[in-house]
């Protein structure tokens, strides 16, 4: 039995749905307003520009349209363009027709095409996940939205319900609490929906799957993805990304300041859209599943999320948490309930194909931090660095790698190379000697403590522990590296970071950055 409904989606998909609906009700007569030939079994078709024919609708209905009749308005936007009174007429028939056995069926390309007053009289139906978001199959029109509003499912009448992630009090920002299977569907629907309706030039996304249950699997193929972490990643990785998040706050603050006259992210975005020559600044959404375990397992990363939640309010950075319970220790809060709606029935299918289909559709997301130095399997040699450089330093807060430059002066006179056996101390001395070149005579490079020291020269000494390094050297460090120590707790720099130093030759902490570094081979 056909009832009042609107079917929304691309033309071919709506045709298939209508054909199935009409085939299930063979004893009906269809009065169609539309354009072009159509294989549907219709009793009469009127071109929407045929105003006399279309305007006889009300007469047709009020004079006794036969029971079992269906008024089909085929492509609402097209038909309404020719008849400005069509909405009122069709709404009247939709309201009173069912009592006489007369139904209204509307097709539309987008939900927005169907007038709000008419929606109240119709059941809605999207042909697929893309149609729920008003997207054509080729995804060519997905770059239409800049506010973080997205359809996350359908209500009991079939019409889309929306999640609005915002910071101005009228939307949702915070945490979704629920069983894993349920929240996985809801959160994944939101992220996929945002991806198909927002360009990666306007929105970047970072995901953290703390329980490592695969909530975000496959999304990494989309150009929107700035980073993806899971509960199995190391504490060092979480610390680096925590620094990267805080660095992102600082970077955005500086961009707004340099642009001039920008109170917030929206002012900056308006300048970009107006054509001003500014660095692109997409919104950043950080989505954390099983967020309740973050403060306990990675407190420094939790601190970074709290910093984003506070400072990100005007910087276009948003945090969305989900989990089994409310994430105590995180400042995320529920501003309004998660919309009540059923996720699309074909979500799993689209989750498999959409991220890959979106690859190349927009610029790649800006990486939050560069890959760790230890990920590279290639040798690092001095010939690969600019003059004066002896290695590379990882600066996650600044979201970049930097060349390590050695600079001695009268106040910062000396250097120390500290680490366990086989970590690369002697090689570092040779690298330093090569970099110093003709000036090496001004330096005393000692491979091991306890040797005679010439205080008139710059002294660089290797040692197994900091206790072996003379105090006058420690008090006047111009250059220092700390390789893997026998006991990271004895680190002069930062014991918790010393524990992350790989037990591989050449990898160390640098001074004064106290960041991961790699010394080049001579």
FITOR-760044 format. One record per residue (C-alpha): x, y, z. Coordinates in nm, 4 decimals, padded with zeros to 6 digits, m for minus. Layout:
// FITOR-760044
      east     north        up
         X         Y         Z
...
//
This chain:
// FITOR-760044
      east     north        up
   00.0000   00.0000   00.0000
   00.1503   00.3314  m00.1086
   00.1405   00.6143   00.1450
   00.2451   00.9768   00.1301
   00.6213   00.9757   00.0956
   00.9191   01.1547  m00.0561
   01.2036   00.9593  m00.2081
   01.5305   01.1498  m00.2245
   01.8375   01.0697  m00.4281
   01.9834   01.0641  m00.7797
   01.7406   01.0183  m01.0685
   01.8195   00.6554  m01.1457
   01.7929   00.5536  m00.7800
   01.4559   00.7236  m00.7347
   01.3324   00.5535  m01.0540
   01.4226   00.2128  m00.9167
   01.2488   00.2850  m00.5865
   00.9324   00.4158  m00.7550
   00.9176   00.1212  m00.9932
   00.9304  m00.1174  m00.6971
   00.6633   00.0784  m00.5071
   00.4233   00.0951  m00.8028
   00.4756  m00.2699  m00.8887
   00.3666  m00.3590  m00.5354
   00.0377  m00.1697  m00.5855
  m00.0845  m00.2529  m00.9376
  m00.4406  m00.1211  m00.8959
  m00.3507   00.2459  m00.8613
  m00.3665   00.5284  m01.1122
  m00.0776   00.7754  m01.1218
  m00.1176   01.1429  m01.2079
   00.2338   01.2632  m01.2776
   00.3856   01.6089  m01.3039
   00.7338   01.5838  m01.4479
   00.9464   01.6240  m01.7540
   01.0616   01.3722  m02.0136
   00.9590   01.0197  m02.1043
   00.9245   00.7785  m01.8168
   00.8811   00.3988  m01.8048
   00.6664   00.4224  m01.4925
   00.3037   00.3085  m01.5356
   00.1343   00.6475  m01.5184
  m00.2202   00.7369  m01.6162
  m00.1403   01.0954  m01.7149
   00.1721   01.3081  m01.7331
   00.1867   01.6867  m01.7381
   00.4911   01.8955  m01.8179
   00.5526   02.1288  m01.5203
   00.5424   02.4256  m01.7570
   00.1846   02.3282  m01.8540
   00.0304   02.5567  m01.5946
  m00.3348   02.4968  m01.6900
  m00.2878   02.1231  m01.6563
  m00.0921   02.1443  m01.3315
  m00.3317   02.3936  m01.1770
  m00.6219   02.1570  m01.2334
  m00.4788   01.9492  m00.9506
  m00.6962   02.0975  m00.6825
  m01.0056   02.0658  m00.9001
  m00.9136   01.7052  m00.9736
  m00.8848   01.6297  m00.6062
  m01.1835   01.8266  m00.4789
  m01.4142   01.6960  m00.7494
  m01.3521   01.3402  m00.6478
  m01.0171   01.1903  m00.7426
  m01.0634   00.8123  m00.7509
  m00.9612   00.6063  m00.4519
  m00.6225   00.4509  m00.5216
  m00.4982   00.7545  m00.7123
  m00.1415   00.8808  m00.6597
  m00.0204   01.2311  m00.7303
   00.3460   01.2010  m00.8303
   00.5456   01.5247  m00.8306
   00.8576   01.4071  m01.0092
   01.1623   01.6263  m00.9273
   01.0200   01.8772  m00.6838
   01.2722   02.1538  m00.7521
   01.1962   02.1460  m01.1261
   00.8192   02.1395  m01.0854
   00.8058   02.4099  m00.8155
   01.0155   02.6384  m01.0350
   00.7248   02.6639  m01.2820
   00.4428   02.6807  m01.0295
   00.4991   02.8902  m00.7190
   00.1695   02.7770  m00.5736
   00.2527   02.4086  m00.6038
   00.3647   02.3720  m00.2412
   00.0292   02.4816  m00.0967
  m00.1721   02.2670  m00.3375
   00.0310   01.9515  m00.2805
   00.0330   02.0069   00.0960
  m00.3497   02.0286   00.0910
  m00.3802   01.7041  m00.1027
  m00.1222   01.5315   00.1209
  m00.3176   01.6409   00.4309
  m00.6658   01.5350   00.3244
  m00.6032   01.2854   00.0450
  m00.5319   00.9729   00.2503
  m00.8854   00.9836   00.3967
  m01.0136   00.9505   00.0370
  m00.7549   00.6916  m00.0644
  m00.5406   00.9498  m00.2499
  m00.1672   00.9602  m00.1796
   00.1152   01.2003  m00.2680
   00.4597   01.0897  m00.3782
   00.7435   01.3389  m00.4310
   01.0900   01.2814  m00.5736
   01.3783   01.5158  m00.5090
   01.7513   01.5301  m00.5614
   01.8190   01.6824  m00.2163
   01.6336   01.6992   00.1144
   01.6550   02.0756   00.1048
   01.4393   02.0761  m00.2105
   01.1340   01.9503  m00.0193
   00.9565   02.2391   00.1615
   00.9383   02.2167   00.5386
   00.5574   02.2467   00.5578
   00.5161   01.9652   00.3088
   00.7622   01.7426   00.4946
   00.5222   01.7187   00.7868
   00.2753   01.5375   00.5607
   00.5219   01.2958   00.4020
   00.7371   01.0053   00.5061
   01.0942   01.0464   00.3856
   01.3162   00.7887   00.2259
   01.6778   00.8199   00.1155
   01.7855   00.5853  m00.1605
   02.1266   00.5273   00.0040
   02.3868   00.6788   00.2364
   02.4862   00.9439  m00.0159
   02.1263   01.0428  m00.0780
   02.0840   01.0943   00.2965
   02.3374   01.3735   00.2559
   02.2161   01.5036  m00.0787
   02.5232   01.3803  m00.2651
   02.5431   01.2580  m00.6228
   02.7177   00.9217  m00.6745
   03.0312   01.0813  m00.8216
   03.0746   01.2959  m00.5067
   03.1310   01.5985  m00.7282
   02.9085   01.8266  m00.5227
   03.0293   01.7337  m00.1767
   03.2135   02.0601  m00.1109
   02.9038   02.2530  m00.0123
   02.9226   02.2831   00.3653
   03.1484   02.4696   00.6042
   02.9427   02.4474   00.9223
   02.9913   02.1147   01.0976
   02.6328   01.9993   01.0555
   02.5765   01.6486   00.9280
   02.2945   01.3974   00.8878
   02.3556   01.0998   01.1168
   02.0419   00.8970   01.0529
   01.6667   00.9046   01.0018
   01.3797   00.9626   01.2424
   01.0725   00.7384   01.2666
   00.9202   00.9125   00.9620
   01.2315   00.8659   00.7508
   01.3501   01.2260   00.7552
   01.7165   01.2967   00.8338
   01.8268   01.4008   01.1798
   02.1384   01.6123   01.2136
   02.4343   01.6428   01.4457
   02.5698   01.9958   01.4722
   02.9178   02.0158   01.6190
   02.9662   02.3725   01.7319
   03.1020   02.5859   02.0131
   02.8360   02.8520   02.0309
   02.5860   02.6755   02.2508
   02.3325   02.5687   01.9876
   02.5028   02.2511   01.8855
   02.6807   01.9480   02.0228
   03.0322   01.9422   02.1582
   03.1460   01.6775   02.3989
   03.0817   01.3143   02.4728
   02.8553   01.0353   02.3515
   02.8105   00.7541   02.6019
   02.6796   00.4156   02.4966
   02.7625   00.0499   02.4198
   03.0510  m00.0012   02.1782
   02.8463  m00.1396   01.8873
   02.5881   00.1372   01.9121
   02.8293   00.4269   01.9444
   03.0523   00.2863   01.6693
   02.7627   00.3111   01.4251
   02.6667   00.6611   01.5345
   03.0169   00.8075   01.5410
   03.1142   00.6441   01.2117
   02.7975   00.7788   01.0483
   02.8879   01.1292   01.1640
   03.2465   01.1108   01.0378
   03.1577   00.9592   00.6998
   02.8782   01.2128   00.6598
   03.1167   01.4989   00.7341
   03.3651   01.3616   00.4820
   03.1168   01.3454   00.1950
   02.9717   01.6910   00.2635
   03.2929   01.8790   00.3475
   03.6091   01.9200   00.1471
   03.9375   01.8335   00.3128
   04.0230   02.1987   00.2422
   03.7549   02.2907   00.4983
   03.7758   02.0039   00.7469
   04.0554   01.7833   00.8799
   03.9881   01.4950   01.1178
   04.2022   01.3152   01.3745
   04.0874   00.9856   01.5297
   04.1931   00.8087   01.8487
   04.0662   00.4524   01.9023
   04.1713   00.3943   02.2631
   04.0161   00.0473   02.2922
   04.1647  m00.0551   01.9566
   03.8325  m00.2024   01.8403
   03.8586  m00.0725   01.4841
   03.6005   00.2062   01.5129
   03.7810   00.4197   01.2574
   03.9336   00.1492   01.0366
   03.9470   00.2529   00.6716
   03.8985   00.6246   00.7326
   04.2735   00.6815   00.6980
   04.2331   00.6579   00.3191
   04.0309   00.9817   00.3080
   04.2206   01.3068   00.2444
   04.0576   01.4575   00.5558
   04.2600   01.2434   00.7961
   04.5304   01.4375   00.9811
   04.6197   01.1499   01.2132
   04.4965   00.8179   01.3475
   04.6012   00.6679   01.6817
   04.4940   00.3550   01.8657
   04.5341   00.2145   02.2123
   04.8233  m00.0043   02.1030
   05.0422   00.2930   02.0097
   05.3329   00.3720   02.2394
   05.3316   00.6269   02.5186
   05.5930   00.8180   02.3161
   05.3532   00.8397   02.0218
   05.0788   00.9794   02.2420
   05.3177   01.2312   02.3927
   05.4317   01.3473   02.0488
   05.0741   01.3927   01.9349
   04.9890   01.5708   02.2582
   05.2685   01.8156   02.1834
   05.1447   01.8405   01.8266
   04.7926   01.9296   01.9442
   04.9231   02.2026   02.1705
   05.1471   02.3224   01.8892
   04.8431   02.3390   01.6626
   04.6749   02.5733   01.9097
   04.9798   02.7991   01.9046
   05.0013   02.7868   01.5247
   04.6366   02.8844   01.4827
   04.6687   03.1650   01.7352
   04.9634   03.3025   01.5400
   04.7785   03.2787   01.2061
   04.4840   03.4749   01.3478
   04.7162   03.7352   01.4968
   04.9150   03.7769   01.1749
   04.5986   03.8077   00.9640
   04.4887   04.1147   01.1601
   04.1356   04.1956   01.2711
   04.0419   03.8310   01.3361
   03.8559   03.7654   01.6568
   03.8221   03.3976   01.5826
   03.8436   03.1190   01.3289
   03.5273   03.2329   01.1515
   03.6704   03.5797   01.0877
   03.9838   03.4197   00.9445
   03.7764   03.1881   00.7253
   03.5791   03.4879   00.5959
   03.9042   03.6565   00.4896
   04.0135   03.3410   00.3055
   03.6787   03.3157   00.1268
   03.7047   03.6846   00.0346
   04.0245   03.6057  m00.1539
   04.2882   03.7344   00.0876
   04.6272   03.5695   00.0488
   04.6266   03.3708   00.3734
   04.7370   03.0228   00.4653
   04.4438   02.7775   00.4460
   04.2996   02.6932   00.7869
   04.0541   02.4019   00.7831
   03.8557   02.3147   01.0931
   04.0060   02.0280   01.2931
   03.7826   01.7677   01.4583
   03.9528   01.5324   01.7069
   03.7359   01.2262   01.7715
   03.8313   01.0019   02.0653
   03.6581   00.6687   02.1256
   03.6821   00.5014   02.4688
   03.7881   00.8442   02.5891
   03.7332   00.7521   02.9539
   04.0657   00.5641   02.9631
   04.2786   00.8504   02.8279
   04.3394   01.0380   03.1567
   04.4541   00.7193   03.3279
   04.6683   00.5770   03.0497
   04.8044   00.8923   02.8865
   04.7631   01.1895   03.1230
   04.9834   01.4173   02.9123
   04.7671   01.3529   02.6082
   04.4586   01.4185   02.8218
   04.6125   01.7542   02.9174
   04.6520   01.8329   02.5479
   04.2870   01.7444   02.4782
   04.1796   01.9715   02.7624
   04.3908   02.2516   02.6202
   04.2253   02.2051   02.2819
   03.8790   02.1978   02.4380
   03.9462   02.5279   02.6156
   04.1546   02.7271   02.3681
   04.0122   02.5681   02.0561
   03.6737   02.7334   02.1025
   03.7749   03.0271   01.8845
   04.0359   02.8458   01.6769
   03.8227   02.6025   01.4782
   03.9335   02.2965   01.6763
   03.6667   02.0607   01.8110
   03.6803   01.7529   02.0345
   03.4199   01.4764   02.0138
   03.4476   01.1957   02.2694
   03.2635   00.8649   02.2866
   03.2889   00.5776   02.5270
   03.1331   00.3413   02.7785
   03.1174   00.6162   03.0389
   03.1638   00.9887   03.0668
   03.5362   01.0730   03.0400
   03.6197   01.1974   03.3879
   03.9222   01.4230   03.3839
   03.8404   01.5570   03.0392
   03.6615   01.8876   03.0026
   03.4369   01.7685   02.7214
   03.0722   01.8112   02.8129
   02.7375   01.7307   02.6583
   02.5662   02.0472   02.5384
   02.2688   01.8659   02.3910
   02.1692   01.5057   02.3421
   02.3040   01.3053   02.0516
   02.0282   01.3156   01.7890
   01.7914   01.0227   01.8062
   01.7919   00.8559   01.4678
   01.8694   00.5269   01.3013
   02.2007   00.5147   01.1105
   02.1709   00.4394   00.7364
   02.1096   00.0762   00.6587
   02.4015   00.0590   00.4130
   02.6609   00.2224   00.6398
   02.9066  m00.0689   00.6430
   02.9119  m00.0848   00.2641
   02.9864   00.2855   00.2313
   03.2421   00.2770   00.5125
   03.4404   00.0318   00.2990
   03.4350   00.2351  m00.0200
   03.3846   00.6035   00.0605
   03.7251   00.6936   00.2086
   03.9013   00.5417  m00.0915
   03.6565   00.7058  m00.3318
   03.7385   01.0426  m00.1724
   04.1151   00.9981  m00.2171
   04.2443   01.2788  m00.4346
   03.9210   01.4772  m00.4130
   04.0815   01.7483  m00.2016
   04.4166   01.8512  m00.0579
   04.5709   01.6084   00.1909
   04.5151   01.7023   00.5535
   04.7923   01.8899   00.7262
   04.9871   01.6346   00.9342
   04.9695   01.7127   01.3037
   05.3242   01.5875   01.3605
   05.5919   01.4576   01.1234
   05.6687   01.0842   01.1234
   05.9085   00.9875   01.4057
   06.2751   00.9807   01.3143
   06.2981   00.6153   01.4075
   06.0484   00.5246   01.1330
   06.2996   00.5926   00.8591
   06.5055   00.2923   00.7573
   06.7492   00.5052   00.5579
   07.0928   00.6097   00.6758
   07.1358   00.9759   00.7654
   07.4673   01.1182   00.6408
   07.6259   01.4600   00.6711
   07.6088   01.5003   00.2953
   07.2299   01.5076   00.3291
   07.2356   01.8097   00.5626
   07.3155   02.1787   00.5056
   07.6579   02.3107   00.6187
   07.6914   02.3193   00.9952
   07.4294   02.0547   01.0579
   07.5200   01.7382   01.2478
   07.1759   01.5767   01.2697
   06.7998   01.6212   01.2703
   06.5752   01.7163   01.5624
   06.2086   01.6184   01.5890
   06.0042   01.9208   01.7054
   05.6468   01.7893   01.7420
   05.5173   02.1091   01.9068
   05.6313   02.3030   01.6011
   05.5100   02.0180   01.3775
   05.8381   01.9967   01.1891
   06.1852   01.8493   01.1712
   06.4821   02.0826   01.2163
   06.8526   02.0586   01.1423
   07.0679   02.0306   01.4545
   07.3278   02.3088   01.4432
   07.6186   02.3252   01.6885
   07.7128   02.6730   01.8094
   07.9816   02.7360   02.0705
   08.0607   03.0769   02.2236
   08.2299   03.2226   02.5317
   07.9294   03.1577   02.7529
   07.8254   02.8209   02.6138
   08.1665   02.6680   02.5716
   08.1498   02.2924   02.6034
   07.9687   01.9764   02.5029
   07.8769   01.6303   02.6286
   07.7824   01.3082   02.4536
   07.6279   01.0650   02.7029
   07.4887   00.7149   02.6524
   07.5302   00.3451   02.7050
   07.7690   00.1205   02.5114
   07.7136   00.0938   02.1365
   07.4785   00.3931   02.1135
   07.6988   00.5991   01.8812
   07.9079   00.8230   02.1059
   08.2376   00.7777   01.9202
   08.0660   00.8149   01.5830
   07.9132   01.1419   01.7027
   08.2616   01.2722   01.7898
   08.3790   01.1944   01.4359
   08.0694   01.3622   01.2902
   08.1350   01.6706   01.5041
   08.5012   01.6792   01.4023
   08.3999   01.6645   01.0353
   08.1556   01.9532   01.0781
   08.4104   02.1660   01.2658
   08.6563   02.1235   00.9764
   08.9405   02.3751   00.9863
   08.8273   02.5018   01.3278
   08.8722   02.1657   01.4974
   09.2040   02.2787   01.6514
   09.0075   02.5105   01.8815
   08.8314   02.2098   02.0336
   08.9321   01.9184   02.2514
   08.7238   01.6144   02.1561
   08.7678   01.3420   02.4184
   08.6365   00.9906   02.3719
   08.5787   00.9036   02.7358
   08.6002   01.0805   03.0721
   08.9139   01.1122   03.2855
   09.1514   01.2341   03.0164
   09.3639   01.5498   03.0553
   09.1525   01.8563   02.9797
   09.2667   02.1854   02.8271
   09.0330   02.4513   02.9751
   09.1495   02.7059   02.7145
   08.9682   02.5167   02.4446
   08.6072   02.4135   02.3891
   08.5804   02.0657   02.5386
   08.3460   01.7911   02.4211
   08.3562   01.4662   02.6160
   08.1793   01.1308   02.5862
   08.0566   00.9479   02.8943
   07.8356   00.6589   02.9976
   07.6555   00.8597   03.2655
   07.6167   01.2271   03.3513
   07.8008   01.1688   03.6778
   08.1135   01.1115   03.4685
   08.0840   01.4496   03.2951
   08.2849   01.7242   03.4704
   08.0678   01.9830   03.6425
   08.2226   02.2781   03.4559
   08.1115   02.1156   03.1287
   07.7583   02.0532   03.2558
   07.7341   02.4153   03.3676
   07.8347   02.5530   03.0269
   07.6702   02.3299   02.7673
   07.6661   02.4568   02.4115
   07.6076   02.1115   02.2710
   07.4820   01.7901   02.4251
   07.3154   01.4695   02.3184
   07.1833   01.1939   02.5393
   07.1710   00.8497   02.3837
   06.9956   00.5527   02.5403
   07.1020   00.5363   02.9070
   07.1456   00.2270   03.1196
   06.8949   00.3898   03.3553
   06.6674   00.6546   03.1946
   06.5878   00.7863   03.5445
   06.9412   00.9342   03.5550
   06.8694   01.1592   03.2550
   06.9850   01.5176   03.2910
   06.7203   01.6284   03.0398
   06.3876   01.4522   03.1075
   06.3642   01.0980   03.2484
   06.0211   01.0269   03.0978
   06.1478   01.1207   02.7499
   06.4785   00.9404   02.7996
   06.2774   00.6210   02.8351
   06.1489   00.6692   02.4786
   06.4941   00.6919   02.3163
   06.5395   00.3922   02.0824
   06.8166   00.1527   02.1718
   06.9727   00.2087   01.8308
   07.2956   00.3873   01.7382
   07.2533   00.7538   01.6517
   06.9156   00.8142   01.8185
   06.9187   01.0482   02.1149
   06.7685   01.3444   02.2969
   06.9017   01.6848   02.1952
   06.9965   01.9895   02.3963
   06.8445   02.2422   02.4575
   06.5262   02.1190   02.2806
   06.5047   01.7967   02.4848
   06.3476   01.6286   02.1834
   06.4183   01.3156   01.9869
   06.7121   01.3611   01.7512
   06.9264   01.1607   01.5139
   07.2969   01.2185   01.4566
   07.4240   01.1917   01.0998
   07.7050   00.9565   01.0036
   08.0277   01.1381   00.9035
//
